[in-house]
C-alpha cells in the first residue's frame, strides 16, 4: 500500500479487510487509490470493529487475521490514524442522521484530517469525499 502517489486516504473497515485479503469486491478505483497514495491510514476504530465482529461471530473470515492486524498494517506500509477528542466530538455532534458509531468515527476522522475515505458504502457521500 501507499506507493507512487501524492495523497493520503483513509480506509473504511471493509475496504482494508478486502485489500488485506485481495478480495475481488475491492473496486479497481479503490485499489488504485490505495496503491497510489503516499499515506494509507486505518482508524483504530477499524481494529475494534473487526475484533468485535469476529468475537460476535459476524465476520469469521477475519478471525485468522484479528490478532495480527496492527502488524499486518505495518507490513502493508499503512499507518494508524490518530483518534483524538476533537474527532470523537465531531463524530458525536455532526449533523448526519447515520447512527452507526463506527461509520461516524470514520467520517469524523476523514473530515478532521481532510481525507477522502475509500469505501463501498455510499452513506459517506453525505459528509465526506468517498473513493470507490
Backbone bond lengths (Angstrom), bond angles and torsions (degrees), N, CA, C in turn:
res aa  C-N    CA-C-N  psi(-1)  N-CA   C-N-CA  omega(-1)  CA-C   N-CA-C  phi
1 X - - - 1.454 - - 1.517 109.71 -
2 X 1.323 114.78 156.79 1.447 120.62 169.69 1.505 115.26 71.18
3 X 1.310 119.49 39.31 1.447 121.53 -179.69 1.524 111.39 -112.49
4 X 1.299 116.80 141.90 1.459 125.39 167.38 1.518 116.62 69.26
5 X 1.302 120.51 3.89 1.454 121.26 -177.76 1.510 112.03 -105.98
6 X 1.330 114.75 -174.60 1.457 119.87 -177.78 1.512 113.13 -126.95
7 X 1.300 117.54 4.92 1.463 119.23 -174.47 1.524 111.18 -124.28
8 X 1.315 114.76 172.13 1.455 122.15 176.02 1.521 108.84 -114.37
9 X 1.315 116.50 146.74 1.452 122.30 177.24 1.522 109.37 -135.35
10 X 1.320 115.27 153.06 1.456 123.10 172.97 1.519 107.05 -109.75
11 X 1.323 117.45 132.69 1.458 120.70 -178.71 1.524 111.13 -96.82
12 X 1.317 115.73 132.65 1.459 120.54 169.53 1.532 106.48 -67.63
13 X 1.307 116.58 159.00 1.457 121.38 -174.96 1.519 112.23 -55.96
14 X 1.324 117.36 -49.11 1.462 119.08 -178.58 1.526 111.57 -66.61
15 X 1.325 117.71 -34.33 1.464 120.17 179.81 1.526 110.61 -63.40
16 X 1.340 116.44 -42.27 1.462 118.65 178.23 1.527 110.48 -67.80
17 X 1.327 117.23 -43.04 1.470 120.06 179.09 1.527 110.44 -60.23
18 X 1.326 117.04 -42.11 1.459 120.24 179.93 1.524 111.46 -69.13
19 X 1.333 117.54 -35.31 1.468 120.27 175.43 1.528 109.65 -67.32
20 X 1.296 116.25 -39.89 1.462 122.32 -179.31 1.521 111.74 -63.29
21 X 1.323 116.33 -38.51 1.468 121.21 -176.34 1.526 112.82 -101.25
22 X 1.336 117.21 6.13 1.467 123.08 -178.71 1.533 111.22 53.86
23 X 1.310 115.70 45.00 1.453 123.23 -177.77 1.532 109.85 -75.40
24 X 1.310 116.52 136.40 1.468 122.15 179.83 1.517 113.80 -64.33
25 X 1.338 117.57 -16.89 1.461 120.34 179.76 1.526 112.03 -70.84
26 X 1.319 118.04 -17.06 1.465 121.17 177.14 1.524 107.70 -72.60
27 X 1.321 116.69 118.61 1.465 120.76 -175.73 1.533 111.20 -65.72
28 X 1.306 115.05 158.77 1.471 119.70 178.46 1.528 110.68 -63.93
29 X 1.313 116.85 -38.37 1.468 120.02 178.27 1.534 110.74 -63.70
30 X 1.332 116.72 -40.39 1.465 120.89 177.39 1.527 110.00 -64.59
31 X 1.332 117.36 -45.01 1.475 120.84 177.39 1.524 110.98 -57.65
32 X 1.314 116.12 -43.51 1.463 120.36 -179.90 1.518 111.50 -64.67
33 X 1.321 116.69 -40.75 1.469 120.53 178.05 1.523 110.90 -62.54
34 X 1.316 116.51 -40.81 1.459 121.48 -178.89 1.533 110.43 -68.73
35 X 1.308 117.02 -48.77 1.468 119.43 -177.38 1.521 111.92 -73.47
36 X 1.325 117.02 -24.33 1.456 120.32 -178.44 1.513 115.09 -88.99
37 X 1.306 117.36 -11.28 1.466 120.54 -176.91 1.525 111.00 -80.83
38 X 1.325 115.64 142.02 1.458 120.11 172.85 1.521 110.88 -71.02
39 X 1.323 116.17 -34.62 1.462 121.47 -178.47 1.521 109.14 -129.07
40 X 1.328 115.38 123.50 1.462 121.95 176.65 1.516 106.82 -115.58
41 X 1.328 115.21 119.63 1.460 121.03 -175.56 1.524 111.53 -112.64
42 X 1.325 114.40 144.26 1.455 123.09 173.14 1.522 105.70 -125.44
43 X 1.311 116.29 132.17 1.464 120.93 179.95 1.528 110.84 -73.96
44 X 1.333 117.47 147.20 1.466 119.60 172.95 1.532 111.97 -58.00
45 X 1.318 117.22 -27.23 1.458 120.14 178.77 1.524 110.86 -65.09
46 X 1.320 117.37 -25.51 1.460 121.68 176.65 1.529 110.81 -65.13
47 X 1.338 116.68 -41.50 1.462 119.52 176.58 1.531 109.94 -60.46
48 X 1.327 114.96 -43.80 1.465 120.13 179.45 1.527 110.88 -63.03
49 X 1.331 116.49 -46.14 1.464 120.47 -177.62 1.525 111.32 -61.69
50 X 1.328 117.29 -45.39 1.465 119.89 179.41 1.531 109.94 -63.56
51 X 1.333 116.73 -47.74 1.458 120.12 179.66 1.514 112.63 -59.74
52 X 1.319 116.27 -42.62 1.466 121.69 179.18 1.524 110.89 -62.13
53 X 1.327 116.86 -46.26 1.467 120.37 -178.06 1.528 111.31 -68.69
54 X 1.327 117.60 -34.77 1.466 120.09 175.39 1.528 109.08 -65.52
55 X 1.326 117.07 -47.19 1.469 121.23 -179.30 1.523 111.92 -58.36
56 X 1.332 116.35 -37.75 1.466 120.75 -178.67 1.537 113.04 -84.29
57 X 1.323 117.01 -1.60 1.458 120.91 -179.83 1.504 114.50 78.78
58 X 1.348 117.37 14.61 1.465 121.35 -177.26 1.533 113.29 -91.25
59 X 1.334 117.81 -10.00 1.460 120.49 -179.88 1.522 109.83 -145.20
60 X 1.341 116.88 63.32 1.467 119.91 -175.71 1.533 113.73 -61.93
61 X 1.329 117.24 -24.64 1.461 120.42 179.58 1.530 112.11 -62.98
62 X 1.326 116.93 -24.86 1.464 120.64 -178.86 1.527 112.91 -90.85
63 X 1.325 117.67 -6.21 1.463 119.90 -177.86 1.527 113.28 -56.35
64 X 1.335 119.90 -40.84 1.470 118.64 179.69 1.538 113.60 -64.44
65 X 1.317 117.45 -17.60 1.461 121.48 -175.22 1.524 113.87 -101.85
66 X 1.331 117.26 -21.74 1.461 121.21 -163.09 1.534 113.32 -56.42
67 X 1.305 119.06 -42.13 1.463 119.96 -178.12 1.525 112.80 -74.74
68 X 1.329 116.82 -16.48 1.469 121.03 -177.54 1.525 113.70 -106.44
69 X 1.325 117.80 8.01 1.464 120.24 -173.65 1.529 114.16 -55.06
70 X 1.323 120.29 -49.83 1.471 118.38 179.82 1.531 112.82 -59.17
71 X 1.313 117.01 -41.99 1.470 120.29 179.27 1.525 111.37 -67.12
72 X 1.326 116.78 -38.06 1.460 120.15 178.56 1.526 111.26 -64.63
73 X 1.326 116.35 -40.67 1.466 119.42 177.44 1.525 110.15 -60.97
74 X 1.309 116.31 -43.93 1.465 120.01 179.18 1.526 110.85 -63.09
75 X 1.322 117.29 -42.74 1.463 121.60 178.29 1.526 111.09 -60.47
76 X 1.321 116.41 -36.32 1.464 121.21 179.26 1.535 112.41 -74.05
77 X 1.309 117.23 -11.53 1.456 120.37 -177.69 1.513 113.09 89.29
78 X 1.321 117.65 9.69 1.454 121.67 178.36 1.518 111.10 -88.08
79 X 1.322 115.54 175.35 1.462 121.52 179.99 1.524 109.43 -138.49
80 X 1.315 115.13 158.47 1.456 120.64 177.04 1.520 109.23 -87.38
81 X 1.314 116.20 127.17 1.468 121.43 177.36 1.521 109.21 -70.60
82 X 1.314 115.99 149.59 1.459 120.19 174.58 1.524 109.62 -69.04
83 X 1.312 115.55 143.13 1.456 121.82 172.05 1.519 105.83 -125.20
84 X 1.327 115.80 111.07 1.457 119.48 -174.26 1.527 111.22 -127.84
85 X 1.311 115.26 179.20 1.462 121.17 -179.04 1.517 114.01 -55.61
86 X 1.338 117.98 -49.58 1.474 118.06 179.64 1.527 113.66 -59.04
87 X 1.321 117.93 -35.88 1.468 119.77 177.11 1.528 109.58 -65.65
88 X 1.323 116.68 -43.61 1.466 120.42 -179.99 1.527 111.90 -63.04
89 X 1.331 117.21 -41.29 1.469 120.79 177.89 1.521 110.39 -65.28
90 X 1.333 116.74 -42.49 1.465 120.36 177.52 1.521 110.05 -60.25
91 X 1.330 117.07 -45.45 1.468 120.78 179.72 1.524 111.42 -59.59
92 X 1.310 115.83 -40.21 1.464 120.20 -176.81 1.521 113.60 -74.30
93 X 1.334 117.00 -30.31 1.461 119.35 -170.08 1.520 115.37 -112.48
94 X 1.317 119.34 -8.76 1.464 118.54 -176.56 1.521 110.86 -64.94
95 X 1.321 115.64 142.47 1.462 120.08 -178.24 1.532 111.07 -76.40
96 X 1.303 115.09 83.74 1.464 122.81 -178.11 1.514 106.06 -144.08
97 X 1.300 117.89 124.62 1.461 120.81 -174.43 1.523 113.55 -73.54
98 X 1.312 117.87 -12.61 1.464 121.48 -179.74 1.529 110.09 -64.26
99 X 1.320 117.07 128.84 1.470 120.75 -171.49 1.522 114.52 -100.39
100 X 1.325 119.62 -13.16 1.458 121.44 -176.78 1.531 110.10 -62.44
101 X 1.340 118.05 117.32 1.465 119.58 -175.58 1.524 113.34 -65.14
102 X 1.323 118.00 -32.68 1.463 120.14 177.51 1.528 110.18 -63.87
103 X 1.326 116.52 -48.17 1.461 121.04 179.75 1.529 111.42 -63.95
104 X 1.316 116.89 -39.11 1.468 119.82 179.25 1.535 110.41 -62.72
105 X 1.326 117.33 -41.22 1.465 120.08 178.71 1.530 111.30 -69.12
106 X 1.311 117.25 -37.72 1.467 119.84 176.84 1.532 110.41 -65.28
107 X 1.321 116.52 -45.72 1.465 120.09 179.35 1.527 110.93 -61.95
108 X 1.315 116.83 -43.02 1.462 120.25 179.66 1.527 111.22 -63.89
109 X 1.324 117.00 -38.15 1.466 120.65 176.48 1.523 109.95 -62.06
110 X 1.325 116.44 -46.34 1.466 120.40 179.00 1.531 110.91 -61.85
111 X 1.323 117.11 -43.04 1.469 121.07 179.52 1.527 111.46 -63.17
112 X 1.316 116.39 -51.23 1.471 121.06 -175.24 1.519 112.03 -67.49
113 X 1.330 117.14 -29.82 1.468 121.52 -178.86 1.526 112.05 -98.22
114 X 1.331 116.02 0.38 1.463 122.14 -179.31 1.533 111.13 53.74
115 X 1.326 115.25 52.75 1.460 122.42 -178.37 1.513 111.22 -118.90
116 X 1.325 117.97 145.80 1.466 118.69 167.70 1.521 108.58 -75.86
117 X 1.323 115.99 152.41 1.456 120.87 176.37 1.524 108.88 -107.53
118 X 1.306 116.33 133.89 1.460 121.89 176.27 1.525 106.18 -90.28
119 X 1.338 115.65 111.72 1.464 120.39 -174.40 1.523 111.16 -158.92
120 X 1.312 115.55 144.21 1.461 120.75 172.43 1.525 111.32 -82.39
121 X 1.306 116.40 -9.94 1.465 122.47 -173.09 1.530 111.25 -86.67
122 X 1.315 116.09 107.74 1.455 122.42 -179.00 1.515 114.94 -65.13
123 X 1.327 117.70 -11.02 1.461 120.44 179.63 1.532 110.79 -60.27
124 X 1.327 117.65 -27.77 1.460 121.08 -179.52 1.530 113.07 -69.79
125 X 1.329 116.84 -21.06 1.465 120.51 -177.56 1.525 112.91 -57.10
126 X 1.316 116.56 -24.83 1.474 120.58 -179.22 1.515 112.64 -72.07
127 X 1.340 117.94 -18.93 1.464 118.53 -173.01 1.531 115.89 -132.76
128 X 1.318 118.87 -22.00 1.465 120.84 -177.26 1.530 110.31 -141.62
129 X 1.313 115.59 169.30 1.450 121.06 174.07 1.520 107.86 -78.75
130 X 1.314 115.78 128.96 1.462 121.50 -177.64 1.523 110.10 -118.32
131 X 1.327 115.40 138.12 1.460 122.01 176.23 1.520 107.11 -110.81
132 X 1.320 115.84 125.31 1.442 120.27 171.81 1.514 109.44 -155.31
